[in-house]
Amino acid sequence: MNIYVSNLNFSTTSESLQELFAAYGEVESAKIITDRESSRSRGFGFVEMPNDTEGQNAISELNETDFEGKTISVNVARPKTDRSGGGYDNRGGNGGHNRNRY
């Protein structure tokens, strides 16, 4: 089960997140998401727990609790959606530019 954890303290590490969830069962992985350019935490992360029952228990017990000075939100992670958009819009034409006015 993939679990989304938000409102994390910017100093929270993957290791401390893994330790928090390990109290509820086996943790396959814990990852803090960081900014590509600054490598600074973005304040959220994901925890993968192979056992769904343990994962649901962790969500129930940890959602809206204090962790490292912040009230965290813990939910089942939604599947990644296609983030297409912008750029090519398949409408063709030239948008009215460079047309002959006469």
C-alpha positions as CSV (number, residue, x, y, z in Angstrom):
1,M,0.0,0.0,0.0
2,N,1.4,3.4,-1.0
3,I,0.7,6.1,1.6
4,Y,0.9,9.9,1.1
5,V,2.1,11.9,4.1
6,S,1.8,15.7,3.9
7,N,2.6,18.7,6.1
8,L,6.0,17.2,7.1
9,N,8.6,19.3,8.9
10,F,11.2,20.4,6.3
11,S,13.9,18.8,8.5
12,T,12.1,15.3,8.5
13,T,14.3,12.6,7.0
14,S,13.3,9.5,5.1
15,E,14.8,7.5,8.0
16,S,12.6,9.2,10.7
17,L,9.5,8.8,8.5
18,Q,10.3,5.1,8.1
19,E,10.8,4.7,11.9
20,L,7.4,6.3,12.6
21,F,5.6,3.9,10.3
22,A,7.6,0.8,11.4
23,A,5.7,0.9,14.7
24,Y,2.6,-0.2,12.6
25,G,4.3,-2.9,10.5
26,E,6.8,-3.6,7.8
27,V,7.9,-0.6,5.8
28,E,9.2,-1.4,2.3
29,S,10.3,2.2,1.7
30,A,9.9,5.8,2.9
31,K,10.8,8.8,0.7
32,I,10.7,12.5,1.3
33,I,10.1,14.4,-1.9
34,T,12.6,17.2,-2.5
35,D,12.9,20.2,-4.8
36,R,14.9,19.3,-7.9
37,E,17.0,22.5,-7.9
38,S,17.5,23.2,-4.2
39,S,17.3,19.6,-2.9
40,R,15.2,21.0,0.0
41,S,12.2,19.0,1.3
42,R,8.9,19.9,-0.3
43,G,7.1,19.0,3.0
44,F,5.6,15.7,1.8
45,G,6.5,12.1,1.2
46,F,5.4,8.6,0.5
47,V,5.6,5.4,2.6
48,E,5.2,2.0,1.0
49,M,3.8,-0.8,3.3
50,P,3.4,-4.2,1.7
51,N,0.6,-5.3,4.1
52,D,-2.7,-3.3,3.5
53,T,-4.1,-4.0,6.9
54,E,-1.0,-2.6,8.6
55,G,-1.0,0.3,6.2
56,Q,-4.7,1.2,7.0
57,N,-3.9,0.9,10.7
58,A,-1.0,3.3,10.3
59,I,-3.2,5.8,8.4
60,S,-5.9,5.6,11.1
61,E,-3.5,6.1,13.9
62,L,-1.2,8.7,12.4
63,N,-3.5,11.0,10.4
64,E,-3.8,14.4,12.1
65,T,-1.1,13.6,14.7
66,D,1.9,15.7,15.7
67,F,5.2,14.5,14.2
68,E,8.4,16.5,14.6
69,G,6.4,19.7,15.5
70,K,3.8,19.6,12.7
71,T,0.4,18.1,12.4
72,I,0.7,15.6,9.6
73,S,-1.9,14.3,7.2
74,V,-1.7,10.6,6.3
75,N,-3.8,9.2,3.4
76,V,-3.8,6.4,0.8
77,A,-1.8,7.8,-2.1
78,R,-3.7,8.4,-5.3
79,P,-2.3,6.8,-8.5
80,K,-0.1,9.2,-10.5
81,T,-2.2,10.9,-13.2
82,D,-1.1,11.9,-16.6
83,R,0.0,15.5,-16.2
84,S,-0.2,16.4,-19.9
85,G,-1.2,19.9,-20.7
86,G,0.2,23.0,-22.1
87,G,2.3,22.9,-25.3
88,Y,0.8,21.3,-28.3
89,D,-3.0,21.4,-28.3
90,N,-3.8,19.7,-31.6
91,R,-6.0,22.5,-32.8
92,G,-3.9,23.2,-35.9
93,G,-3.9,26.5,-37.7
94,N,-1.7,29.4,-36.8
95,G,-3.9,31.1,-34.2
96,G,-4.8,33.9,-36.5
97,H,-1.3,35.2,-36.8
98,N,0.2,36.3,-40.1
99,R,-3.1,36.1,-41.9
100,N,-3.6,38.3,-45.0
101,R,-5.9,41.2,-44.0
102,Y,-6.9,42.1,-47.5
